[in-house]
Amino acid sequence: MEPLANKIRPKSLDDFIGQKHLVGKDKPLRLAIEQRHIFSFVLWGTPGTGKTTLARIYANALNADFYELSAVSAGKDDIRKIVNKPIVDDRPRILFLDEIHRFNKAQQDFLLPFVESGALYLIGATTENPSFEVIPALLSRLRVFVLEEHSDEDMASIIDRTDVRLDAEAKEWLIAMANGDARQAVTMIENTVQLYDKVNLENLKNTLQSKFLRYDKKGEEHYNVISAFIKSMRASEPDAAMYYLARMLDAGEDPKFIARRMVIFASEDIGLAQPTALVVANAVFRAVETIGLPEAAINLAHGTAFLANAKKDRSAYNALRAAQDDVKKTGNLPVPMHLRNAPTKLMKELGYGKKKDDEGFLPGKLKGKKYLK
């Protein structure tokens, strides 16, 4: 039986919801599709934001031979089979490689000459930063398009497409639960329809709690467990953190995904209380890269115990966010004269590089402002 998410998947940009910065009027992907401009690119965004749909719409508009592979299960032989297929009527070959970040360096190296020669055009999809996960030689031949999480308004429109009636309370809860993931919302509706006669708030919640929804590395439980892992370390609860680490490893979670979050945690939550936490977290990430599972699980456990037990200090993180907030509010405030570069005589005469006694280091409007507290 065809999944509901696939049934209501848009076939053209006219039906596509969201990503206006990419597919709105005169935006890059819309122009590429309308002008049939063919090139290789990467779609980077969280789950359920339309990566697969946009790839299919693009390939269809170019009348291309379209092949879909998942980097989780595909290998060199699968790519070789596609490249060896005869070209018919000069139709371009487009390979959509989902979770491209799961391809190792050797596999990405294998792809490179085919992309470079035009033997195939590549559309990669990833939830991870391609700067870290795609080798530089391949990345330099790809444009990167960043997809945003769907807004609540977008989510409401997508939910309406299912033709399943939801009252306002149930729809509001579903939108909040899905957190911008359209596929998650549609799948929740489909699963609830299969379990119950009516889709209401109570039945949606029961469906979420049932075993009908299992751990999915792209789905809602994936984010629940990593959230629980981080919050357990933040609360200095190493036993709970170790349990959620085991949950993720048992479900086949990408160990680099876990290690990357630990590196972020070391600066965001531990910060100045124990600066060496960042060194430890980076060492764990490096160990995961070089050793791999199953042994790298020991390194992850070591790092988890250390980070959970470390003292916590979010002052550097909070200072950054407060400074960023002021930048957004005030724009490009003039840099104080004494802090400016003065490479010419005229600029020196104008006061560049000269400090007055009462001058601080922040722009005038922010004088006396304290971010690091």
N, C-alpha and C positions, 0 to 999 in steps of 0.2 A: 504494500500500500504506500502510495507516494506521501511523504511528509507534508503537512500543511504549509510549513515554511517554504517548501519548494513550489507548491501549488500557487501560492500568491506572489511568488517572486516576480518582480517587474521584468518585462521583456525589452523595454526601451526607456530612454531618459525621461520621456514624458510622464511615465508612471513611477519613476524613481523618487523616493522621499529622502531628504536630507543631503548633506555634503554640498551645500550651495557654493562654498568656496572653490569647489572642484568642478561642479557640473551646472552651476548657474549660468546665466547669460554672459557670454564672452569669457568664461572661465576655462582653464587649461584642458581639462578632460573633455568638456563639452566641445570645445573647438577641435580637439584631436578626433573625436568621434564624428562630428559633422563634416570635417574636411578630410576624413579618412587618412589621417596622418599616422603612419605605422612606426612604432619604436618600442623598445623594451623599457619596462618600469616596474617599480615596487609599490604596492599599496600597504601602508603601515597604519594599523589602527587596532583598537580593542575589538573583541568578538562581537559579531552581530551588527557591524556598521556598514555592511554592503560591499565588502571586498570581492567576493565571488560574483555577486550580481553585476558589479561594474565591469569586471573582467569579461563576463559573458556578453554584456551589451556591447562592449568595445569590439570583441571578436566578431560578433554578428554583424555589426555595422561595416566591418572591413571585409565581410564575406570570406573569412579565414577558415582554414582547417584548425579546429580548436581541440586541444588535448588538455585534460585535467589530471594532475597527479598530486598526491600528498607526500611531502618530504619525509613523513613518518615511516611510510612503507615502501616508497619508490627507491630505485637505485639506478646505477649507470645503464644497466640493460634496458630499463624502461625508456630512458632517454634515447639510447641507441636505436631502439625499434622505431621511435617517432621520426628521428632524423633519416633513417633508411627508407621510410615510406616515400613512394614517388610523388612528386608535386603535380597536381592536377590543375590545368587551366591557370597556371601562374598564381594560384591561391597561396597567400602567405601561411606559414605554419606558426601558430601561437601556442606556446606551452604555458598553462596556468599552474604554477607550483605553489600549492598551499603550504603554509608553515615552512617557508624556505629557510628559516633559521635553524631547522632541524637537519639540514644538509651539512655534512662536515666539510672541511677544507678540500679534501681530495675530490669529493663529489661536485663541489662548486667549481673547482679547477677544471673538471671534466666538461662542465657546462660552457665555460668561457669561450672556447674557440667557435662553438656553434652560434653563440650570441654575437660574437665579434664578426663572423662571416655572413651573418644574416640567414644561416641555414634554418634557424628558428628564432622567433621573437619571444622573449620571456616576460611573463607577468608574474612576479613573486608576490605572495601575500604573507604578512607577518604581524604578530602582536608584539614583537620585540624590536628594539631599536636596530635598524639595519646597519648603522655605523659600527655596531659591535658584532653583528651576526653574519654579515655578508662580506666576503673577502674584498679588499680594496680594488683589485683588478676588475672584478665583476661589478662592484658597486659603481665604479667610474663610468660604466657603460649603461647604467640604468638611471632613469629619473625616479625620484622618490616623491610620492604623493601621500600626505598625512591625512587620514580620515578621523573625524571627530566623533565623539559619542553622540548618539541621537538626542535631541532635545526632548523635553516632555511633550511638546506639541507634535514633533515628528512621531514619537512613540504612540501617541493617541491616534494619529492618522493610520499608522501601520496596524494597530489593534483593530481599528474599524474595518480594515480590509478583510479580516477573517470572517466577517458576517456573523460573528457570534455576539449575541447581546450581553453586554455587561453594564451593570448600574454604575453610577459615578463613583461610589465608594470602592467597588471592586477594581475599576479601571485605574483609579488613583493609586491603590495599593500595588497593582501589577506593574505600573510604570515605575514606581519607586523601587520595587524589588528587582526589576530587570536592569536598572541602572544604565540605560542607554543601549542595551543589547536587544535588538529587535528579534533575533532568532530565539533568545531565551523567553521573551514574552509570548511569542507565537507558539513555541513548544509547550509552555505552561498551559496555554489555552487548550491546545490539542490533547495533552495528557489529562487535563481535567474533564474534557468532553468524554474521553474514553472511560474514565473512572466514575463519573457522576452524570446524572441527567441534566443538571443545571450548573452553569458557571457563575458562581457568586463568590463573595469574599471568603466565606467559611470553606467552601470546597477548594478554592485556590490554595488556601493555607494548608489544607489537609493533603493536597497533591504535593506541595513543596516538601512536606514532612515525610511523605511516604517513600518507600524504597523504589517507587516507580521511576524517580529521578536519581540516577546513580552519579558517582563522581565523574565529571567530564572536564578534561583539561581546557576546554573552551567554554565551559558552562558556569553556572552560578555557584556550584559547590566548590569549584576551583578557587574562586575569590573568597568564599566563606572560610575555607581552610587556611589559605595564606594569611587572611586577616586575623584569624584566631592565633596563628603562629606568631605574627608580629606583636599582637596585643599581649600575648603571654610573655614574650621576652620583655616588652615594655613594662609589664607589671612585676618583673623579676620573679617569674614563675617558671623555672627551668624544667620541671617535670611536665607541665602542660605543654610547653614549647616542644619538648622532645616527643611527646605524643603526636602533636600535629605534624612534626617533621616526619615521623614514621608513617603517618597517614598519607602524606604526599608521596613519599618514596614508594610505598606499597601500591599506590594508584598509577605509578609510572610517570610522575611529574618530572619535567626537565630539571635536573639538578642545578643547571646554571641559572635557571629562573629563581630557584630558592637562594642560591649563593648571591645573586645580584641584589636581591631584597635585603640580604644580611649586610652587604656593603653600604647600602643606603641607610639602613637602621643604625649602623655604627656611627655615622655622622649626625643623623637626624635626632636620635634618641639618647645616645651616650655622649657624643660630642666632647666638650671640654672636660667633662668629669673624668674621662680616661681616654685621651687622644690616641693611645696605642690600639684601641679597639678597631680603628680603621685599618691599621696594619694587619691585625689578625684577620679581619673580614676579607681583606684583599688576598691574604695568603690562602684562605679557604677557597675563594673563587679560583685562584690560580691552581690549587690542588685539584679542584673539580675538573678544570680544563685539561690538566695533564694526566691525571690518573683515571678518571671516569668511574662509573659504577661497575661493580658493587662496592669496591673499596672506598670510593670517595664519600660514601655515606658516613664513614667514620670521621672524615674531616668535617663534614657538615654537622655531625653531632658534637664534635669538639668545639666548633665555632658557636653553635647554638648555646651550649652550656656556658661558654665564656661571656657571650653577649647578654644572656639572660641574667647572669650573676653580677654583671658590671653595674657600677653606679650610673645614674642617668642624669643628663643635663641637656635640655633642649634650647638653651639660650642662643647658640649660634644659629640654629634653624629658625627660631622665632625672630631673631634680628634680621636675617635675610628676608623673611616674609614681610616684616614691617617696612624694610627699606624698599622692597619691590612695590609694596602698596603705595608708598610715597612717590615712587617713580611714575606709577600709573596716574596718580592724582595730579602731580605737579609738572609732568613732562620733563623736557630738557632744560633744567634750570642752569643759569650761567655759572661756570666754574669760577670760584674766587680768583681774583687777578694774581695773587701771589703764588697760586698753584699752577698757573699756566706756563707753558713753554715759551721762552723768549729768545729765539734764535737770531733775531735781527735787532739792530740798533733802534729802529723805530718802535718795535714792540716793547723794548726796554724803556724807552722814553714814555710810552703810553701806560707804563705801570705794570707790565707783565713781569711776574716773578718777584715783585717787591711786596713784602709783608708789613702790614701795619700792626701795631700792638694789640688792637682789639679784634683783629680778624681771626676767625676760626678756620676750620678746614671744610666745613659744609657750605653749600650755597646759602645766601642770606636768608631766604624764606625758611630754611631748616635749621637756622642757627640754634645751637644748644640741644638739638634733638639727640636722644639716646636710643640706640637700637639694641646694643648688647648690654643687657641688664643683669 
